[in-house]
Amino acid sequence: MPKPELFAQHEEYFSTAYHELTHATGHETRLNRRPSSEVLHLGDRKYSQEELVAEMGAAFLCGQAGIKQATIENSAACIQGWLSVLKGSPKLVVHAAAQAQRAADYILDRRFDE
């Protein structure tokens, strides 16, 4: 992560941090969205889906932190870009949203399975 002072607004720093934290939950020792040895390539379907999960997770976490208004336009633009790669697969969007919610819950230490 770049230093916070390199961002134009504090909200942008947190949005980026939440995006990266959401990615980190995908590790096989956490929520296991992908093996750590799997290499994702820009523009492929798996990469696009993981980016969609991370961006949705960041948006959920920004909402929890009360900073959703400052980051919603950037998040919407990113999500729209990843959706274009996943076009024709509406179930993937629902699946990504569910994974993003699980990631946000994991980050917030919400345990619903106990």
Order of alpha helices (4+ residues) and beta strands (2+ residues): alpha-alpha-alpha-alpha
